[in-house]
Amino acid sequence: MNKAGLGAALRELRESSGMEGKAVARGAAMSRSKLSKIENGNVTPSVTDVDCILTVLGISDEAKAAYMSAAREAATEVTAWRLVRRLGYSRKQQQVGALESQTTLLRLFQPSLIPGLLQTPEYVRAVFSRKDLSEAQLERTIGARLARQSVLYSEEKSFRFVITEPVLRWRVVPPLVMAGQLDRVISLSRLPAVDIRVVSLSATQTDFPGHSFSVKDNRLVAVETVHAEIVVTDPRDVALYVSKFERFRESAVSGDAMRALVESIRDDYLREQETG
């Protein structure tokens, strides 16, 4: 099977499963028209699209191999943010959520912002308010991002977050709201499936932050740049990101030491609020 024949193969799988297109599209967080275009070969599906469709159809990991191999013919996919905007940020959040629901181990490195899965509603609003969305679009996007966070309570998954200390000090929202955001980070760090580590500014480093990225199991990496999201699936490239993540994770503080660091920064915000 090659990528050109992937759409037809996915259609045959769906038809043999007995599932209607609208049900598969809903489960894969895409429109019915997009699924139809994929099945008819008018749109080339991304790795994420194929992964989500196969999961909705209940295809086993072993049976997925040929389809995912065809999807990965192009080892790197680039989607400009202007196209994401056209799709809708809320729809994008739903797609990310669908992918996260199918991921057993999520590793996320963030040198710029509090990770989306850890954000408070106020922080989410501040992030997406900078996207020049209508109020209706903004509310849908906030709701979609917050809905993703329920995955953190799954006992079958593992989440590893590494963030740099400047993220905790980056004034995305007012001091009192930042204090609440850091309380949220502290609270979520106590969940059984969640490991949050902070790369302290006082620690000696052997690597450089660069940009944020997330690793879904060992199968793909999503990288956020200024102009686009880049999805990497070549195992050799995925391994590079895993190695970079682990280097930062090893140098970061965790557990009570991490919480003490976050609490000290939170207290700075509270004192500022009291004296401001």
N, C-alpha and C positions, 0 to 999 in steps of 0.2 A: 504494500500500500504506500502511495506517496501523498504529499499534501494536496495535490490537485483532486484526488479521489476521496479525500477525507469526508467532505460534506455528504456525499452520497452514502458512504459507509455509515455515517452517524444516523442518517435518515432510515436506513435499513434496520439498524439496531433499535431505533425508537419504534418503528412500525412492528417489529417482531416482539417488542416488549408489551405492546398493546396500549402504551401511554399516548395520550393526546399531546399535540404540539404545545398547546397553551400551558399544560401542566409541567412539561419539561422546561419550557421557557421561564415559567415562574420560579421553579426550583433552582434554575441556573442563573437567576437574577438578570435576565435579558428580556427584551421585547419579543413577542411572537413573530413579528416581521423579521427581526434579526435572525432568529432561529431558522425561519423559512429561507432566508437568503443564504445562510450557511449550508443548509441541506441541499439547496439547489445549485451550490457552487458559485453563487454571485458575490459572496463575502468569504474571505479566507479567515477561518477561526484562529484565534490566538490560543496559546497553550492553556491559558486560564479558562477560555471558553470550552475547550475540549475536556479539560479536567472536570469542570462543573457539570457538563452535559452527561459525561460517563458516570459520574457519581449519582446524579439524579436517576439515571437508568438502572442503577444498582449493579454496575459492571465491577467484577472483582479486580483487585490490583493486578493479578496475574494476567487477566484478559485485557486489561487496559494497555499493556505494553506496546502492542503494534500501533494502536491509535496515537498514543502519546509520542511514540518514535516519529510518526509522520508529522505530528504537530510541531516537533522540535527540529524539523529540517532546517528551519532558520533558527539558529541557536540564540539569537538576540532579537528582541522585538522592541520597537520604540513607538510610543504613543504620545503625541504632543498634547500638552495640557489643554490647548484650544479645542482639541477633539473631545477630550473628557468633558469640557464645559458644554459642548454641543450635545453630548450624550446626557449630561446632567450629573452634577456632583452627587446627588442622592442615589442615582442609579449606580454610580461608581462605588459608593459606599456599600451598596447591597452586593455588588460583585465581589468586593474585597471580603465582605462578611461570609459570602458563600464559600470562598476559597479558604478562609480561616476555619470554617466549620469542618472542612475536609482535611485539615492539617493536624497532625499529632504533635509535632514539635515546631513551635514558632520561635525564631530568634530575631530580635529586632534591635538594631543599633541606631541611636538618635542623638546627633550632636546639635540639633537646632530647636526642637520643640518637644514638649511632653508627648509621648506616643499617644496616638488616637485612642487606643484601648484603655488608656489611663486618664483620659481627659474628663474634667467636669463639664456640665452643660455650658457654664459661663465661658470656659476656655474654648470649647468647640465653637461657640458663637463668635468669639473674638477672632479665631482663625479664619472662619469662613466669611465673616463680615468684610474681610479684605478682598473677597473675590467678586465684589460688585454684583451680588445676586439680589433678586427681588425678595421681598419679605417671605412670600410663599415658598420660593426655592430654598431660601435660607432655613426655614422651619423644617422642610422635608429633609434637607441635608443633615441638620442637627439631629433630627429623630433617627435617621438611618445610621449615623455614626454611633449614637448612644445605644441603639439596638444591637450593634456588634458586640458590645461589652459583656453581654450575657454569656459569651463563650468562655470567659475567664473562670466561670464557676464549674466548668466541666471537669469531671474526675478522670476522664480518659485522655486529657491533653496536658501539655507542658508548655509554659510560656517563659521565655528568658529575655528580659529587657536589659540593655546596657545603655545608659544615658550619661552624657558628660555633665559635670557640675554647672557650666554656664547655662545649660538648659533650665536649671532651677532658678537661675537669677535673671533670665531673659524676661523683660517686663511686657509680656503679652497682654496682661490685664492689670488693673490696679492692685496695690499691695495687699489689701484685705482679701481680694479674690484669689490672688496668688497664694496666700496663706492657706485658703481653703483647698486649692489645687494640690498643694504639697501634703496636706492632711490626707487627701484622697490617695496619693501615691503611697504614703505610709500605710494606710489601711489596706490597700490592695496587695501590698508586699507580704501581708500575713496570710493570704490565700494559699492553700496547699500546692496548687499547680503553678503559682506565680513566683518567679525569681527576679527581683529588680536589683540591679547593681548600678552604682554611680562611680564614674571615673573622676576622682578628686583632682582639683587643680594642683594640689600639693604632691601628687604622685609623679614619680619619674616615668616618662613614657618612651616607648621604643617605636611607636607608630603614630600616624596622624589621622584625625577624624575624617576629613574629606567630606562625606555626605552621608545622609541616612540610607539605610537599606534593611530589608527584612528577608529572612531565609525561611521558606516553607519546607519543613522536613529537610531532605537533601535534594529536592527535585527542582526548585526554582528560586531565584532571587529577584526581588523587586527593588529597583533603585530609583530614588527621586532626585531629579536634577531640576535646574531652573526652568527649562523649557519642556521637559517630557518625563514620562515614566519609562524606565527601561526594564524589561523582563529578560533575565538571563537563564538559560536552561542547560547549556553545555556543562556536563559534570566537572570538567576541569576548571571552568570559571566559577561554578558554584563552590567548589572546594576552596578557591581563593578567598571568597567572602566568608566562608565558615572559619577559615584560619584567622582572618582579620578580626572577626567577631570574638573568637576565643582568646586572642591576645589581649583585647580590651577587657574582656570579662575577667581574665586572670589578674589584671592590674586594678580592677575596680573593687570598691568596698561593698560588702553585702551584709545581710542580716541586721543585727542590732547596730553595728557600726554605720551601716548605710542609713538606717532610720535616725540615728543620732545626728548625722550630717544634715539630713533633710530637715529635721526638727530645728536645728540651729539656724538654718536659712529661713525657715518659716517664722521663727521668733524674731528675726531681723525685720521681716515684713510687718509683723504685728507691732513691734516697737515703732516702726516708721509710721504706721497708721495712727497710733496713739499720740505721737508727737507732731503729726502733720497738720 
